[in-house]
Amino acid sequence: MKIEELFAHPIGEVNIDYDNEKLIKSIENRTDDIQNNQTWQCEVVTSFQNPELNNQIFSEHSELLLQIQEAGNNFIEQVGWKLDDYFVEDFWFNVYANEHWQEQHHHGTHDFCGIYYVTPDVTPTIFMNPNDYSFHSRYNRTKKTAFTRQDYQSLSQPGKLVLFPGYMMHYVPYKSSSHINYIQRRMTIAVNFGKDDARMKKVLDIKKGV
């Protein structure tokens, strides 16, 4: 019998060469400026929904954003989704303390997104199979095939960028539901890609002192 593996969902991983120690210092120096507007369930220091703060911080790290942007365009070109150039349209940092976690979520209508890992951590980001909402989730998982896989796990390694479709649910597991020993601070940069280059232009203008 011939069985086709159809309708794949892409996740890409690439390493970026960047000075993460400098990035860590920039973020740590600005955490007191955070306005906590997020409604997430988890405890996290995040610059999400602080666009002016993010513009200021990442103007010091525009080269990182440009490398992420290039990697994102390479990702969708290889996947076959690229019709036009994409830009880093939104970006923010997340800092989690010990026993960190984050609930399942997706990035809405954004075509694709990315997570850049700044610090090492034993905790994976878990991406859920978008097909798992269907009746297939009732079946025994002991037979490992492309059709029974529930998730994909990406470990936090400094310099790693993971790219994924905006519709893909993902989370960081809570300690009570995992054997993982949470002992480290977790710092990540999240980005959304889109067709609007206004934020990137703003960041580059700030860097130039415009």
N, C-alpha and C positions, 0 to 999 in steps of 0.2 A: 504494500500500500504506500502510495506517495502522500506525504503530509507536508504542507507548506507552512513556514513560519511567517505569517503575514502581519502587517500593520504594527511595525516596531515603534518603540518610543526611545529616542536617543538620550544618552547621558555621555558627556565628554569630560575628560580630565586632562589637564596639561600643567606643567610646572612653569612658574614664572620666576625669573631671577630679579629679586628686589631686596632692598635693605629693610627687613622687617623690624629690626631693632629701632630704627628711626621712626617707623610708622607707629610702633607701640608707644614710644615717648610722646608723639604728637597726640595720640588718642588719650593717653593717661593725663596729659596736661589740660584736656578740655572736657573731661567727664563731669566736672562741677558745673559746666555751662548747659547741661542737658535739661531740656523741658520735656518732662515725661508725658507725652500725648498718646502713647500707644495703649491699646486695650488688651494686650496679650495676657494669657493666664500665668505665664512663667515670670520669674524674677530675673530681670536682665537690665543692664545699663545700655541703652541704645540711643543712637542719634536719628532713628527713624522719625520722619515727619519734622525734622529740624533742618530744612534745606539750606538756610543761610550759614548755619554752623558747619554743615557738611561741605559747602562750597569753600569756606575758609580753610578747613582742615585739609581737604583733598587738593586744594591749590598747591599745597606743599608736596603733594604726591601725585601730580598730574601724570607723570610718567607711568605710574602703576595703572591708572585708569586707561591710559592709551594702550598699554600692553594687554589689559583685560579686553578692551574694545577690539583689538586686532585678533585676539584669540576667539572672541565671540563670533566675529565675521568668518574666521576660518572654520569654526564649528558648523555654522549653518550652511556654509558652502559645501562642506563634505557631506552633510546630511542631505543636501539638495533643496533646501528651503530658501536659499538666498536669491532675491530678485533685485534688491537695492542694498546700499550700505546701511548698517545699523550703528547706532551710537549708544554709549552708556548714558541712559536717560535719567536714572535715579541711582543713588548710592548712599549707604549708611554703614555704621559700624555697630557691632553687638559685642558686649562683654558680659560673660557669664561667670559666676563665682562657683565655689564648691557645690557639689550636688546639683549642678546645672541640668536643665532640660528645656525643651520647647515643644509645645503642642503641635499637632498636625495642622499644616496650613499650605496654601499654594499662593502664587503671586498673581492671581486674577487673570486679566486679559493680556498681560504682557506676553509677547511672542516667545521669548526665552529669557533666562535669568542666569545668575552665577553666584557662587559662594567662594570667596577667597579666604583661605585659612592663614591667619597671621601667627598663631602659636600652636605648638604640638598639644595633642590631647588624645586620650584613649577612647573617647566617646565618638562613635560614628554618627554621621548624618544618614538617616534612613529614608530612602525614596520608595514610595509605595507604587506597586504595579497599577497603572490606571485601569487595567482590565479587571482588577480584582473585585470590583463592585458587583460583578455578575455571579451567576450560579456556580461558576468554577471554584469559588472560594470554599464551597462546601466539601470539596473532594479531599481525600487523604493526600498529604503532602510528602509521603515517604518516597514516592517516585519523582525524582528530580528531572524535570524537563523544562524546555523553554516556555511551556504552557502552564506550569505549576508554580513558577517562581513568584513569590509574594513581594519581594523587595530587593533593593540594591543598596549596599552600604559603602559609604565613602569615609575613610578615616581622615582625621584632621592632621595634616602634615604641613608645616610652614612652606609657603610658596605654591601650594597646590590650588588650582582653580578648577572647580567642578561646574559644568554648564548643563542646563536642563530646560525643558519646556516649562513655560509659566503655569500650565495647568497641573503639573505633577505635584501631588501631595508629598510633603516631607516633614521630618521632625527629628528631634534629639530625644532619645528615650529617657524616661524618668527612672531614678535609681531603684524604686520599689519594684519595677517590672523588668529589671535587668541585673545581671551578675557583675556589671561593670563597676569598677572602683573609681569613684570620682575624686580625684585628688588635685586637679589642675585647673587654673583659670583658662577659659576658652575665649579667644578673641577672633572674630570673623568680620569680613567685609561682604555685604550683600549688594548686588547690583541688578537692575532691570535694564533690558535693552529695548530700544525703540527707534523710530525714524526721526525723532526730534533732537537736533544737536545743540539746543539752546543751553542746556546745563554744562555740557563740555566746553562750549565757547565761554561761558561765564567763568568756569574754573580757570581756563587758560588766560582770560583777561585779568583775573585777580593775580595770577602768578606774574604776569607782566607789569602789574601795578596800574592797570587801566581803570 
